[in-house]
Amino acid sequence: MIDGPVVFRPLTRADLPLLGRWLTEPLVARWWAHETTPEALEADFGPCIDGTDPAEVLLACTGGRPFGLVQRYRIADFPEYVEELAPVVDVPPRALSIDYLIGEPDVRGGGAGAAMLAAFVAESWAAYPEADAVLVPVAAGNVASWRALEEAGFTRVAEGPLTPDNPVDPPDHVVLLLRRPPGA
């Protein structure tokens, strides 16, 4: 459960050990299936930290304490991803997408995911004034994840096969969309 507003700050190399710990949390590891060695974390997140990868990675914090991670990117910056999504859903040309996790077990539940997502989308409208939507595919079995998106205002717009983040999962995905509201 979170206490207070959710704010975001860029991930730094000093945060990689924390991220490594989060990625070993059973609930996170189940859906992210990510290597946690210092070398793997550097290889995957270093380019984002340096600004040489088009994705941004930010920590979600409340009361000065990091509790989650959100990765944001323009879908069009990854043409192979647009190609994979196209048979399942119409991708808005200026859409963003996000990946996210809550790393601190004591923060999970009670609407923390939805609060983090809603705050991040509001921040994204300001950071990307050209963005007209946020489109998020989620493994169909990750019910808590897609329910948090729904609680944050997203609508399910498609279902279909996509490459899962965790190879143990079937390709079944749900795709949720939130369009920029007028005036945002």
C-alpha positions as CSV (number, residue, x, y, z in Angstrom):
1,M,0.0,0.0,0.0
2,I,1.3,3.5,-0.8
3,D,1.2,6.5,1.5
4,G,1.1,9.8,-0.4
5,P,1.6,10.8,-4.0
6,V,3.5,8.8,-6.5
7,V,6.5,10.6,-8.1
8,F,9.0,9.3,-10.6
9,R,12.8,9.7,-11.0
10,P,15.1,8.2,-13.6
11,L,16.8,4.9,-12.8
12,T,20.5,5.3,-12.1
13,R,23.3,2.7,-12.0
14,A,23.2,3.1,-8.2
15,D,19.7,1.7,-8.4
16,L,20.7,-1.5,-10.2
17,P,21.2,-3.6,-7.1
18,L,17.7,-2.6,-5.9
19,L,16.3,-3.5,-9.3
20,G,18.2,-6.8,-9.1
21,R,16.5,-7.5,-5.8
22,W,13.1,-6.7,-7.1
23,L,13.6,-8.9,-10.1
24,T,14.2,-11.9,-7.8
25,E,11.0,-11.3,-5.9
26,P,8.8,-14.3,-6.7
27,L,5.8,-12.4,-8.1
28,V,8.1,-10.1,-10.2
29,A,10.3,-13.0,-11.4
30,R,7.2,-14.9,-12.4
31,W,6.2,-12.3,-15.0
32,W,9.5,-10.6,-15.9
33,A,11.8,-13.7,-16.1
34,H,14.9,-11.4,-16.2
35,E,18.5,-12.1,-15.5
36,T,19.7,-10.4,-12.4
37,T,23.5,-10.6,-12.6
38,P,25.2,-7.1,-12.5
39,E,26.3,-7.7,-16.1
40,A,22.8,-8.5,-17.3
41,L,21.3,-5.5,-15.5
42,E,24.0,-3.3,-17.0
43,A,23.5,-4.7,-20.5
44,D,19.7,-4.3,-20.3
45,F,19.3,-1.1,-18.4
46,G,22.6,0.8,-19.0
47,P,21.6,2.0,-22.4
48,C,18.4,3.4,-21.0
49,I,20.3,5.1,-18.2
50,D,22.8,6.6,-20.7
51,G,20.0,7.7,-23.1
52,T,21.2,5.6,-26.0
53,D,18.1,3.5,-26.0
54,P,14.8,5.1,-26.8
55,A,13.1,3.6,-23.8
56,E,13.1,5.5,-20.5
57,V,13.2,3.7,-17.2
58,L,12.0,5.4,-14.0
59,L,11.5,4.4,-10.4
60,A,8.1,5.1,-8.8
61,C,8.5,6.5,-5.3
62,T,6.3,7.5,-2.5
63,G,7.5,9.2,0.7
64,G,11.0,9.3,-0.8
65,R,11.0,5.5,-1.0
66,P,11.3,3.7,-4.4
67,F,8.7,0.9,-4.7
68,G,8.3,0.2,-8.4
69,L,9.7,0.6,-11.9
70,V,8.1,1.9,-15.0
71,Q,9.6,1.7,-18.5
72,R,8.1,4.0,-21.2
73,Y,8.7,4.2,-24.9
74,R,7.2,5.3,-28.2
75,I,6.0,2.1,-29.8
76,A,7.0,3.5,-33.3
77,D,10.7,3.5,-32.1
78,F,10.6,-0.3,-32.2
79,P,9.3,-1.2,-35.7
80,E,9.6,-4.9,-35.0
81,Y,7.2,-4.5,-32.1
82,V,4.7,-2.6,-34.2
83,E,5.0,-5.5,-36.7
84,E,4.3,-8.1,-34.0
85,L,1.4,-6.1,-32.6
86,A,-0.3,-5.3,-36.0
87,P,-2.1,-8.6,-36.4
88,V,-3.6,-8.3,-32.9
89,V,-4.4,-4.6,-32.6
90,D,-4.4,-1.3,-34.5
91,V,-1.4,0.6,-33.1
92,P,-2.1,4.3,-32.9
93,P,0.8,6.0,-34.7
94,R,1.8,8.2,-31.8
95,A,1.2,5.7,-29.0
96,L,3.4,5.1,-26.0
97,S,3.7,1.8,-24.2
98,I,4.8,0.9,-20.7
99,D,6.2,-2.0,-18.8
100,Y,6.0,-1.9,-15.0
101,L,6.4,-3.7,-11.8
102,I,6.0,-3.2,-8.1
103,G,9.1,-4.5,-6.5
104,E,8.4,-4.0,-2.8
105,P,6.1,-6.7,-1.5
106,D,4.7,-4.6,1.3
107,V,3.4,-2.1,-1.2
108,R,1.5,-4.5,-3.4
109,G,-2.3,-4.6,-3.1
110,G,-4.7,-1.9,-2.1
111,G,-4.6,-0.2,-5.4
112,A,-0.9,0.6,-5.5
113,G,-0.4,-0.6,-9.1
114,A,-3.4,1.4,-10.4
115,A,-2.2,4.5,-8.5
116,M,1.3,4.1,-9.9
117,L,0.0,3.6,-13.5
118,A,-2.5,6.5,-13.3
119,A,0.2,8.9,-12.0
120,F,2.7,7.7,-14.7
121,V,0.2,8.1,-17.5
122,A,-0.6,11.7,-16.3
123,E,3.1,12.4,-16.2
124,S,3.5,10.9,-19.7
125,W,0.9,13.2,-21.3
126,A,3.1,16.1,-20.1
127,A,6.4,14.5,-21.1
128,Y,5.1,13.5,-24.6
129,P,2.6,16.1,-25.8
130,E,2.4,14.4,-29.2
131,A,1.4,11.1,-27.7
132,D,-2.3,10.3,-28.3
133,A,-2.6,7.0,-26.5
134,V,-0.9,4.4,-24.2
135,L,-1.2,0.8,-25.5
136,V,-0.1,-2.0,-23.2
137,P,-0.1,-5.7,-24.0
138,V,-0.2,-8.0,-20.9
139,A,0.0,-11.7,-20.6
140,A,-3.6,-12.9,-20.2
141,G,-2.6,-14.9,-17.1
142,N,-1.3,-11.8,-15.3
143,V,-4.7,-10.9,-14.0
144,A,-3.4,-8.4,-11.4
145,S,-1.5,-6.5,-14.0
146,W,-4.3,-6.0,-16.4
147,R,-6.8,-5.3,-13.6
148,A,-4.5,-2.5,-12.4
149,L,-4.5,-1.1,-15.9
150,E,-8.3,-1.2,-15.9
151,E,-8.5,0.5,-12.5
152,A,-6.2,3.2,-13.9
153,G,-8.7,3.9,-16.7
154,F,-7.5,1.6,-19.5
155,T,-9.9,-0.4,-21.7
156,R,-9.3,-3.8,-23.1
157,V,-9.3,-3.4,-26.9
158,A,-7.9,-6.7,-28.2
159,E,-6.8,-10.3,-27.3
160,G,-4.3,-12.4,-29.3
161,P,-1.0,-14.2,-29.5
162,L,2.2,-12.2,-28.8
163,T,5.6,-13.3,-27.7
164,P,5.5,-13.7,-23.9
165,D,8.1,-12.0,-21.6
166,N,8.4,-15.3,-19.7
167,P,9.0,-18.3,-22.1
168,V,6.9,-20.6,-19.7
169,D,3.8,-18.6,-20.6
170,P,1.5,-19.2,-23.5
171,P,1.3,-16.5,-26.2
172,D,-2.2,-15.4,-25.0
173,H,-2.3,-11.6,-24.3
174,V,-4.8,-8.9,-23.6
175,V,-4.2,-5.4,-25.0
176,L,-5.3,-2.4,-23.1
177,L,-5.6,1.2,-24.4
178,L,-5.9,4.6,-22.8
179,R,-6.4,7.5,-25.2
180,R,-5.3,11.0,-24.2
181,P,-8.2,12.8,-22.7
182,P,-9.2,16.2,-24.1
183,G,-7.1,19.0,-22.5
184,A,-4.4,16.6,-21.1
